[in-house]
Amino acid sequence: MGELVIRPADEVPFDDLQAVLGSSAAGRCQCQRQVLGDAVWWHMPVEERRMRLAEQTSDPESSTTSGLVAFEDGEPIGWVAVAPRPTYRRYYGRSPVVWSGRQEDRDDPTVWAVACFVVRAGHRGQGLTYELARAAVDFARSRDATALEGYPILAPGGGEIVWDEASVGTPQVFAAAGMEQVTAPTVRRRVMRIDW
């Protein structure tokens, strides 16, 4: 890997983020599924999703969503969506994936969450997701978060995870960033967290 720089999305051209998302599933999602929830997301045109992401990543004071863009030798190659936990309605709402067995305040905006990772084809398998997770921890802390959560998935039966599934991260990625498992709400899903 060449020289790696990871910058907040509000400090880089939106076209750089779009270069990372591309035309794959990430490009169609535009990091809006976790923000909007399935019911709204499914019926929203991709262009509207893209406009929402542009608004959400252009304002450093926005509490809707934010994230980090990774560059290798100046080329945009990766993205991590990280923002206050209430931003992500799909996780934040009634989802048992996040809330099973937990009794804390769901509306606490000082608890942040990592919603997804995207690494461009040709740059995968080089540890970039680990770098993005570490950067997300530092970023959330710098924005006065009191904690950061991630919701990784395990491979079924110890096998391989397909790329689109792995967009939420794996337990190893979050553990390497200093996060610890707090719950295991399903056979494959984990909740990882770091508090300050």
MARBA-3410 file (N, C-alpha, C, O; in Angstrom, 1 decimal):
196
0.8,-1.2,0.0,0.0,0.0,0.0,0.9,1.2,0.0,1.9,1.3,0.7 ~ 0.5,2.2,-0.8,1.2,3.5,-0.8,0.9,4.4,0.4,0.5,3.9,1.4 ~ 1.1,5.7,0.2,0.9,6.6,1.3,-0.6,6.7,1.5,-1.4,7.0,0.6 ~ -1.1,6.4,2.7,-2.5,6.4,3.1,-2.8,7.7,3.9,-2.2,8.0,4.9 ~ -3.9,8.4,3.4,-4.4,9.6,4.1,-5.9,9.3,4.3,-6.5,9.0,3.3
-6.4,9.6,5.5,-7.8,9.4,5.7,-8.4,10.8,6.2,-7.9,11.3,7.2 ~ -9.4,11.3,5.5,-9.9,12.6,5.8,-11.4,12.6,6.0,-12.1,11.8,5.4 ~ -11.9,13.5,6.8,-13.4,13.7,6.9,-14.0,14.0,5.6,-13.4,14.8,4.8 ~ -15.2,13.5,5.4,-15.9,13.6,4.1,-16.2,15.1,3.8,-16.2,15.5,2.6 ~ -16.4,15.9,4.8,-16.7,17.3,4.6,-15.5,18.1,4.2,-15.6,19.3,3.9
-14.3,17.5,4.1,-13.1,18.2,3.7,-12.6,17.7,2.3,-11.6,18.2,1.9 ~ -13.4,16.9,1.7,-12.9,16.4,0.4,-14.0,16.6,-0.6,-15.2,16.7,-0.3 ~ -13.7,16.6,-1.9,-14.7,16.8,-3.0,-15.7,15.6,-3.0,-15.3,14.5,-2.8 ~ -17.0,15.9,-3.1,-18.0,14.8,-3.1,-17.7,13.8,-4.3,-18.0,12.6,-4.1 ~ -17.1,14.3,-5.3,-16.7,13.4,-6.4,-15.8,12.3,-6.0,-15.8,11.2,-6.5
-14.9,12.6,-5.0,-14.0,11.6,-4.5,-14.7,10.5,-3.8,-14.4,9.3,-3.9 ~ -15.7,10.9,-3.0,-16.6,9.9,-2.3,-17.3,9.0,-3.3,-17.4,7.8,-3.2 ~ -17.8,9.7,-4.4,-18.6,8.9,-5.4,-17.6,8.0,-6.2,-18.1,6.9,-6.6 ~ -16.4,8.3,-6.3,-15.4,7.4,-6.9,-15.3,6.2,-6.1,-15.1,5.1,-6.7 ~ -15.3,6.3,-4.8,-15.2,5.1,-3.9,-16.5,4.3,-4.1,-16.4,3.0,-4.2
-17.6,4.9,-4.0,-18.9,4.2,-4.0,-19.1,3.5,-5.4,-19.7,2.4,-5.4 ~ -18.7,4.2,-6.4,-18.8,3.6,-7.8,-20.3,3.3,-8.2,-21.2,3.9,-7.7 ~ -20.4,2.3,-9.0,-21.7,1.9,-9.5,-22.2,0.6,-8.9,-23.2,0.0,-9.4 ~ -21.4,0.1,-8.0,-21.8,-1.2,-7.3,-23.0,-1.0,-6.4,-23.7,0.0,-6.4 ~ -23.2,-2.0,-5.5,-24.3,-1.9,-4.5,-24.1,-0.7,-3.7,-25.1,0.0,-3.3
-22.9,-0.3,-3.3,-22.6,0.9,-2.5,-23.0,2.1,-3.2,-23.6,3.0,-2.6 ~ -22.8,2.2,-4.5,-23.2,3.3,-5.3,-24.7,3.4,-5.4,-25.2,4.6,-5.5 ~ -25.4,2.3,-5.4,-26.9,2.4,-5.4,-27.4,2.7,-4.1,-28.4,3.4,-4.0 ~ -26.7,2.3,-3.0,-27.2,2.6,-1.7,-27.0,4.0,-1.2,-27.8,4.7,-0.6 ~ -25.8,4.5,-1.6,-25.4,5.9,-1.2,-25.4,6.1,0.3,-25.7,7.2,0.8
-25.1,5.0,1.0,-25.1,5.1,2.5,-26.4,5.6,3.1,-26.4,6.3,4.1 ~ -27.5,5.3,2.5,-28.8,5.8,2.9,-29.7,4.7,3.5,-30.7,5.1,4.2 ~ -29.4,3.5,3.3,-30.3,2.4,3.8,-30.3,2.4,5.3,-31.4,2.3,5.9 ~ -29.2,2.6,5.9,-29.1,2.6,7.4,-29.7,3.9,8.0,-30.3,3.9,9.1 ~ -29.6,5.0,7.2,-30.1,6.3,7.6,-31.6,6.3,7.5,-32.3,6.8,8.4
-32.2,5.9,6.4,-33.6,6.0,6.1,-34.4,4.8,6.6,-35.6,5.0,6.9 ~ -33.9,3.7,6.7,-34.6,2.5,7.0,-35.2,1.9,5.7,-35.3,2.6,4.7 ~ -35.5,0.6,5.7,-35.9,-0.1,4.5,-37.1,0.5,3.8,-37.1,0.6,2.6 ~ -38.1,0.8,4.5,-39.4,1.3,3.9,-39.2,2.5,3.0,-39.8,2.5,1.9 ~ -38.5,3.5,3.5,-38.3,4.7,2.7,-37.2,4.4,1.6,-37.4,4.8,0.5
-36.1,3.7,2.0,-35.0,3.5,1.1,-35.4,2.8,-0.1,-34.9,3.2,-1.2 ~ -36.1,1.7,0.0,-36.5,0.9,-1.2,-37.1,1.7,-2.3,-36.9,1.4,-3.5 ~ -37.9,2.7,-1.9,-38.7,3.4,-2.9,-38.1,4.8,-3.4,-38.7,5.5,-4.2 ~ -36.9,5.0,-2.9,-36.2,6.3,-3.2,-35.3,6.1,-4.4,-34.5,5.2,-4.4 ~ -35.4,7.0,-5.4,-34.5,6.9,-6.5,-33.0,7.1,-6.1,-32.7,7.8,-5.1
-32.1,6.4,-6.8,-30.7,6.5,-6.4,-30.2,8.0,-6.5,-29.4,8.4,-5.6 ~ -30.7,8.8,-7.4,-30.3,10.2,-7.5,-30.6,10.9,-6.3,-29.9,11.8,-5.8 ~ -31.8,10.7,-5.7,-32.2,11.3,-4.5,-31.3,10.9,-3.3,-31.0,11.7,-2.5 ~ -31.0,9.6,-3.3,-30.1,9.1,-2.2,-28.8,9.8,-2.3,-28.2,10.2,-1.3 ~ -28.3,10.0,-3.6,-27.0,10.6,-3.8,-27.0,12.1,-3.3,-26.1,12.6,-2.7
-28.1,12.8,-3.6,-28.3,14.2,-3.2,-28.3,14.3,-1.6,-27.7,15.2,-1.1 ~ -29.0,13.3,-1.0,-29.0,13.3,0.5,-27.6,13.1,1.0,-27.2,13.8,2.0 ~ -26.8,12.2,0.5,-25.5,11.9,0.9,-24.6,13.2,0.7,-23.8,13.5,1.6 ~ -24.8,13.8,-0.4,-24.0,15.1,-0.7,-24.3,16.1,0.4,-23.4,16.8,0.9 ~ -25.5,16.3,0.8,-25.9,17.2,1.9,-25.3,16.8,3.2,-24.8,17.6,3.9
-25.4,15.5,3.5,-25.0,15.0,4.8,-23.5,15.1,5.0,-23.0,15.2,6.1 ~ -22.7,15.0,3.9,-21.3,15.0,4.0,-20.6,16.3,3.7,-19.4,16.4,3.8 ~ -21.4,17.3,3.4,-20.8,18.6,3.1,-20.8,19.6,4.3,-20.1,20.6,4.2 ~ -21.5,19.3,5.3,-21.6,20.2,6.5,-20.9,19.5,7.7,-21.4,18.5,8.2 ~ -19.8,20.1,8.2,-19.1,19.6,9.3,-19.9,19.6,10.6,-19.6,18.9,11.5
-21.0,20.4,10.6,-21.8,20.5,11.8,-23.0,19.5,11.7,-23.8,19.5,12.7 ~ -23.2,18.8,10.6,-24.3,18.0,10.4,-24.3,16.8,11.4,-23.3,16.2,11.6 ~ -25.5,16.5,12.0,-25.6,15.4,12.8,-26.3,14.2,12.1,-26.5,13.2,12.7 ~ -26.6,14.4,10.8,-27.3,13.4,10.1,-26.4,12.2,9.7,-26.7,11.1,10.1 ~ -25.3,12.5,9.1,-24.3,11.5,8.8,-23.0,12.1,8.5,-22.9,13.3,8.1
-22.0,11.4,8.6,-20.7,11.9,8.3,-19.8,10.6,7.9,-20.4,9.5,7.9 ~ -18.6,10.8,7.7,-17.7,9.7,7.4,-16.4,10.1,7.0,-16.0,11.3,7.1 ~ -15.6,9.2,6.7,-14.2,9.4,6.3,-13.9,8.8,5.0,-14.4,7.7,4.6 ~ -13.0,9.5,4.2,-12.6,9.0,2.9,-11.1,8.7,3.0,-10.3,9.5,3.4 ~ -10.7,7.5,2.5,-9.3,7.1,2.5,-8.7,7.3,1.1,-9.4,7.0,0.1
-7.5,7.8,1.1,-6.8,8.1,-0.2,-5.5,7.3,-0.1,-4.8,7.3,0.9 ~ -5.1,6.7,-1.2,-3.8,6.1,-1.4,-3.1,6.8,-2.5,-3.5,6.8,-3.6 ~ -2.0,7.5,-2.1,-1.2,8.3,-3.1,-2.2,9.2,-3.9,-2.0,9.4,-5.1 ~ -3.1,9.8,-3.1,-4.0,10.8,-3.7,-5.2,10.3,-4.4,-6.1,11.0,-4.7 ~ -5.3,8.9,-4.5,-6.5,8.3,-5.2,-7.5,7.9,-4.1,-7.1,7.2,-3.2
-8.8,8.3,-4.2,-9.8,7.9,-3.3,-10.1,6.4,-3.4,-10.4,5.9,-4.5 ~ -9.9,5.6,-2.3,-10.0,4.2,-2.3,-11.0,3.6,-1.3,-11.3,2.4,-1.4 ~ -11.4,4.3,-0.2,-12.2,3.7,0.8,-13.0,4.8,1.5,-12.8,6.0,1.5 ~ -14.1,4.2,2.2,-15.1,5.1,2.9,-15.5,4.3,4.1,-15.7,3.1,4.1 ~ -15.7,5.0,5.2,-16.4,4.5,6.4,-17.5,5.5,6.8,-17.2,6.7,7.0
-18.7,5.1,7.0,-19.8,5.9,7.4,-19.8,5.9,9.0,-20.0,4.8,9.5 ~ -19.7,7.0,9.6,-19.6,7.1,11.1,-20.3,8.3,11.5,-20.0,9.4,11.0 ~ -21.3,8.2,12.4,-22.1,9.4,12.9,-22.7,9.0,14.2,-22.7,7.9,14.7 ~ -23.4,10.0,14.8,-24.2,9.7,16.0,-25.2,8.6,15.8,-25.8,8.5,14.7 ~ -25.2,7.7,16.7,-26.0,6.4,16.6,-27.5,6.7,16.1,-28.0,5.9,15.3
-28.2,7.7,16.7,-29.6,7.9,16.2,-29.7,8.3,14.7,-30.8,8.2,14.2 ~ -28.6,8.6,14.1,-28.6,8.8,12.6,-29.1,7.6,11.9,-29.8,7.7,10.9 ~ -28.8,6.4,12.4,-29.0,5.2,11.6,-30.3,4.5,12.0,-30.3,3.6,12.9 ~ -31.4,5.0,11.5,-32.7,4.5,11.9,-32.9,3.0,11.7,-33.6,2.4,12.5 ~ -32.2,2.4,10.7,-32.4,1.0,10.5,-31.8,0.2,11.7,-32.3,-0.8,12.1
-30.7,0.7,12.3,-30.1,0.1,13.4,-30.7,0.6,14.7,-31.0,-0.2,15.7 ~ -31.0,1.9,14.7,-31.4,2.6,15.9,-32.9,2.3,16.3,-33.2,2.3,17.5 ~ -33.7,2.0,15.3,-35.1,1.8,15.6,-35.4,0.5,16.4,-34.8,0.2,17.4 ~ -36.3,-0.3,15.8,-36.8,-1.5,16.6,-35.9,-2.7,16.3,-36.2,-3.8,16.7 ~ -34.8,-2.6,15.6,-34.0,-3.7,15.1,-33.5,-4.5,16.3,-32.8,-4.0,17.2
-33.8,-5.8,16.4,-33.3,-6.6,17.5,-31.8,-6.8,17.3,-31.1,-7.2,18.2 ~ -31.3,-6.6,16.1,-29.8,-6.7,15.9,-29.0,-5.9,16.8,-28.0,-6.3,17.3 ~ -29.5,-4.7,17.1,-28.8,-3.8,18.0,-29.3,-3.8,19.4,-28.5,-3.6,20.3 ~ -30.5,-4.0,19.6,-31.1,-3.7,20.9,-31.5,-4.9,21.8,-31.8,-4.7,22.9 ~ -31.3,-6.1,21.2,-31.7,-7.3,22.0,-30.9,-7.3,23.3,-29.6,-7.3,23.3
-31.6,-7.3,24.5,-31.0,-7.4,25.8,-30.3,-6.1,26.3,-29.6,-6.1,27.3 ~ -30.6,-5.0,25.6,-29.9,-3.7,26.0,-31.0,-2.8,26.6,-32.1,-2.7,26.1 ~ -30.6,-2.0,27.6,-31.5,-1.1,28.3,-31.1,0.3,28.3,-31.5,1.1,29.2 ~ -30.3,0.7,27.4,-29.8,2.1,27.4,-30.6,3.1,26.6,-31.5,2.6,25.8 ~ -30.3,4.3,26.7,-31.0,5.4,26.0,-30.7,5.4,24.5,-29.6,5.7,24.1
-31.7,5.0,23.7,-31.5,4.9,22.2,-31.3,6.3,21.6,-30.7,6.4,20.5 ~ -31.7,7.4,22.3,-31.7,8.7,21.7,-30.4,9.4,22.1,-30.2,10.6,21.7 ~ -29.5,8.8,22.7,-28.2,9.5,23.2,-27.4,9.8,22.0,-26.8,8.9,21.4 ~ -27.3,11.1,21.6,-26.5,11.4,20.4,-25.0,11.4,20.6,-24.2,11.6,19.7 ~ -24.6,11.2,21.9,-23.1,11.2,22.1,-22.5,9.8,21.9,-21.3,9.6,21.9
-23.4,8.8,21.7,-23.0,7.5,21.3,-23.0,7.4,19.8,-24.1,7.6,19.1 ~ -21.9,7.2,19.1,-21.8,7.1,17.7,-21.7,5.7,17.2,-21.5,4.8,18.0 ~ -21.9,5.5,15.9,-21.9,4.2,15.3,-21.2,4.2,13.9,-21.3,5.2,13.2 ~ -20.6,3.1,13.6,-20.1,2.8,12.3,-21.2,2.0,11.5,-21.6,1.0,12.0 ~ -21.6,2.6,10.4,-22.7,1.9,9.7,-22.2,1.0,8.6,-22.7,-0.1,8.4
-21.1,1.4,7.9,-20.6,0.6,6.8,-19.2,1.0,6.3,-18.7,2.1,6.6 ~ -18.6,0.1,5.7,-17.3,0.3,5.0,-17.4,0.0,3.5,-18.2,-0.8,3.1 ~ -16.7,0.8,2.7,-16.6,0.5,1.3,-15.1,0.6,0.9,-14.5,1.6,1.2 ~ -14.6,-0.4,0.2,-13.2,-0.3,-0.3,-13.4,-0.6,-1.8,-14.0,-1.6,-2.2 ~ -12.7,0.2,-2.6,-12.8,0.0,-4.1,-12.2,-1.3,-4.5,-11.2,-1.7,-3.9
-12.8,-1.9,-5.5,-12.2,-3.1,-6.1,-10.7,-2.7,-6.5,-10.4,-1.6,-7.0 ~ -9.9,-3.7,-6.3,-8.4,-3.5,-6.6,-7.7,-3.1,-5.4,-6.4,-3.1,-5.4 ~ -8.4,-2.7,-4.3,-7.7,-2.3,-3.1,-8.1,-3.1,-1.9,-7.7,-2.8,-0.8 ~ -8.9,-4.1,-2.2,-9.4,-4.9,-1.1,-8.4,-6.0,-0.7,-7.5,-6.3,-1.4 ~ -8.5,-6.5,0.5,-7.6,-7.5,1.0,-6.3,-7.0,1.5,-5.3,-7.7,1.6
-6.1,-5.6,1.6,-4.9,-5.0,2.0,-4.9,-4.4,3.4,-4.0,-3.7,3.8 ~ -6.0,-4.6,4.1,-6.1,-4.1,5.5,-6.7,-2.7,5.6,-6.6,-2.1,6.7 ~ -7.3,-2.2,4.5,-7.8,-0.8,4.6,-9.0,-0.7,5.6,-9.1,0.3,6.2 ~ -9.8,-1.7,5.7,-10.9,-1.7,6.6,-10.5,-1.5,8.0,-11.1,-0.8,8.8 ~ -9.4,-2.1,8.4,-8.8,-2.0,9.7,-8.3,-0.5,9.9,-8.6,0.0,11.0
-7.7,0.1,8.9,-7.3,1.5,9.0,-8.5,2.4,9.2,-8.5,3.3,10.0 ~ -9.5,2.1,8.4,-10.7,3.0,8.5,-11.4,2.8,9.8,-11.9,3.8,10.4 ~ -11.4,1.6,10.4,-12.0,1.5,11.7,-11.3,2.2,12.8,-11.9,2.9,13.7 ~ -9.9,2.2,12.7,-9.1,2.9,13.7,-9.4,4.4,13.5,-9.5,5.2,14.5 ~ -9.5,4.9,12.3,-9.7,6.3,12.0,-11.1,6.7,12.5,-11.3,7.8,13.0
-12.1,5.8,12.4,-13.4,6.1,12.9,-13.4,6.3,14.4,-14.1,7.2,14.9 ~ -12.7,5.5,15.1,-12.6,5.7,16.6,-12.0,7.1,16.9,-12.6,7.8,17.7 ~ -10.9,7.4,16.2,-10.3,8.7,16.5,-11.3,9.9,16.1,-11.4,10.9,16.8 ~ -12.0,9.7,15.0,-12.9,10.7,14.5,-14.0,10.9,15.4,-14.3,12.1,15.8 ~ -14.7,9.9,15.9,-15.8,10.0,16.8,-15.3,10.7,18.1,-16.0,11.5,18.6
-14.2,10.2,18.6,-13.7,10.9,19.8,-13.4,12.3,19.6,-13.7,13.2,20.5 ~ -12.9,12.7,18.5,-12.6,14.1,18.2,-13.9,15.0,18.1,-13.8,16.2,18.2 ~ -15.0,14.3,17.8,-16.3,15.0,17.6,-17.1,14.9,18.9,-18.3,15.1,18.9 ~ -16.4,14.6,20.0,-17.0,14.6,21.4,-18.0,13.4,21.6,-18.8,13.5,22.5 ~ -17.8,12.3,20.9,-18.6,11.1,21.2,-18.1,10.6,22.5,-17.0,10.7,22.9
-19.0,10.0,23.3,-18.7,9.3,24.5,-18.4,7.8,24.3,-17.8,7.1,25.2 ~ -18.9,7.3,23.2,-18.7,5.9,22.8,-18.9,5.7,21.3,-19.5,6.6,20.7 ~ -18.4,4.6,20.8,-18.5,4.3,19.4,-18.9,2.8,19.3,-18.3,2.0,20.0 ~ -19.9,2.5,18.5,-20.3,1.1,18.3,-20.2,0.7,16.9,-20.2,1.5,16.0 ~ -20.0,-0.6,16.7,-20.1,-1.2,15.4,-20.9,-2.5,15.5,-21.1,-3.1,16.5
-21.5,-2.9,14.3,-22.4,-4.0,14.3,-21.9,-5.1,13.3,-22.6,-5.3,12.3 ~ -20.8,-5.7,13.5,-20.2,-6.6,12.6,-21.0,-7.9,12.4,-21.9,-8.3,13.2 ~ -20.6,-8.7,11.4,-21.3,-9.9,11.1,-20.2,-11.0,11.0,-19.1,-10.8,10.5 ~ -20.6,-12.2,11.4,-19.7,-13.4,11.3,-20.0,-14.1,10.0,-21.1,-14.1,9.5 ~ -19.0,-14.9,9.5,-19.3,-15.7,8.4,-20.1,-16.9,8.8,-20.0,-17.4,9.9
-21.0,-17.3,7.9,-21.9,-18.5,8.3,-21.1,-19.8,8.3,-20.4,-20.1,7.4 ~ -21.2,-20.4,9.5,-20.5,-21.7,9.6,-19.0,-21.6,9.5,-18.4,-22.6,9.1 ~ -18.4,-20.5,9.7,-16.9,-20.4,9.6,-16.5,-20.2,8.2,-15.3,-20.2,7.9 ~ -17.4,-20.0,7.2,-17.0,-19.8,5.8,-16.6,-18.4,5.5,-16.2,-17.6,6.3 ~ -16.8,-18.1,4.2,-16.5,-16.8,3.7,-17.7,-15.8,3.8,-18.8,-16.2,3.7
-17.4,-14.5,4.0,-18.4,-13.5,4.0,-18.3,-12.8,2.6,-17.3,-12.5,2.1 ~ -19.5,-12.7,2.0,-19.5,-12.0,0.7,-19.3,-10.5,0.9,-19.6,-10.0,2.0 ~ -18.7,-9.8,-0.1,-18.3,-8.4,0.1,-19.5,-7.6,0.6,-19.3,-6.8,1.5 ~ -20.6,-7.7,0.0,-21.7,-6.8,0.4,-22.1,-7.0,1.8,-22.5,-6.0,2.5 ~ -22.1,-8.2,2.3,-22.4,-8.5,3.7,-21.3,-7.9,4.6,-21.6,-7.4,5.7
-20.1,-8.0,4.2,-18.9,-7.5,5.0,-18.9,-6.0,5.1,-18.0,-5.5,5.8 ~ -19.8,-5.3,4.4,-19.8,-3.9,4.4,-20.0,-3.3,5.9,-19.6,-2.2,6.2 ~ -20.6,-4.2,6.7,-20.8,-3.7,8.1,-19.6,-4.0,9.0,-19.5,-3.6,10.2 ~ -18.6,-4.7,8.4,-17.4,-5.0,9.2,-17.4,-6.4,9.8,-18.5,-7.0,9.8 ~ -16.3,-6.8,10.3,-16.2,-8.1,11.0,-15.7,-7.8,12.4,-15.1,-6.8,12.6
-15.9,-8.8,13.3,-15.5,-8.5,14.7,-14.0,-8.2,14.8,-13.6,-7.4,15.6 ~ -13.2,-8.9,14.0,-11.7,-8.7,14.0,-11.3,-7.2,13.7,-10.4,-6.7,14.3 ~ -12.1,-6.7,12.8,-11.8,-5.3,12.4,-12.0,-4.3,13.6,-11.2,-3.5,13.9 ~ -13.1,-4.5,14.2,-13.5,-3.6,15.4,-12.6,-3.9,16.6,-12.2,-3.0,17.3 ~ -12.3,-5.2,16.8,-11.4,-5.5,17.9,-10.0,-4.9,17.7,-9.4,-4.4,18.7
-9.5,-4.9,16.5,-8.2,-4.3,16.2,-8.2,-2.8,16.5,-7.2,-2.2,16.7 ~ -9.4,-2.2,16.4,-9.5,-0.7,16.7,-9.8,-0.4,18.2,-10.1,0.7,18.5 ~ -9.7,-1.5,19.0,-9.9,-1.3,20.4,-11.3,-1.5,21.0,-11.6,-1.2,22.1 ~ -12.2,-2.0,20.1,-13.6,-2.2,20.5,-13.8,-3.6,21.1,-13.1,-4.5,20.7 ~ -14.7,-3.7,22.0,-15.0,-5.0,22.6,-16.4,-5.4,22.4,-17.3,-4.5,22.3
-16.7,-6.7,22.3,-18.0,-7.2,22.2,-18.8,-6.9,23.4,-18.4,-7.2,24.5 ~ -20.1,-6.3,23.2,-21.0,-6.1,24.4,-22.2,-7.0,24.3,-22.7,-7.4,25.4 ~ -22.6,-7.5,23.1,-23.7,-8.4,23.0,-23.5,-9.2,21.7,-22.7,-8.9,20.8 ~ -24.2,-10.4,21.7,-24.3,-11.2,20.5,-25.7,-11.5,20.2,-26.2,-12.6,20.6 ~ -26.4,-10.5,19.7,-27.9,-10.7,19.6,-28.4,-11.7,18.6,-29.6,-12.2,18.8
-27.6,-12.2,17.7,-28.0,-13.3,16.8,-26.8,-14.2,16.6,-25.7,-13.9,17.1 ~ -27.0,-15.3,15.9,-25.9,-16.2,15.7,-24.8,-15.6,14.9,-23.6,-15.9,15.2 ~ -25.1,-14.7,14.0,-24.0,-14.1,13.2,-23.7,-12.6,13.5,-22.6,-12.2,13.2 ~ -24.6,-11.9,14.2,-24.4,-10.5,14.5,-23.7,-10.3,15.8,-24.0,-11.0,16.8 ~ -22.8,-9.3,15.9,-22.2,-8.9,17.2,-22.4,-7.4,17.3,-22.5,-6.6,16.3
-22.4,-6.9,18.6,-22.3,-5.5,18.9,-21.0,-5.2,19.6,-20.7,-5.8,20.6 ~ -20.2,-4.4,19.0,-18.9,-4.0,19.5,-18.9,-2.6,19.9,-19.6,-1.8,19.3 ~ -18.1,-2.2,20.9,-18.2,-0.9,21.5,-16.9,-0.5,22.2,-16.2,-1.3,22.7 ~ -16.6,0.8,22.1,-15.5,1.4,22.9,-16.1,2.7,23.6,-16.8,3.4,22.9 ~ -15.8,2.8,24.9,-16.3,4.0,25.6,-15.1,4.8,26.0,-14.0,4.3,26.2
-15.3,6.1,26.2,-14.3,7.0,26.7,-14.7,7.7,28.0,-13.9,8.5,28.5
END
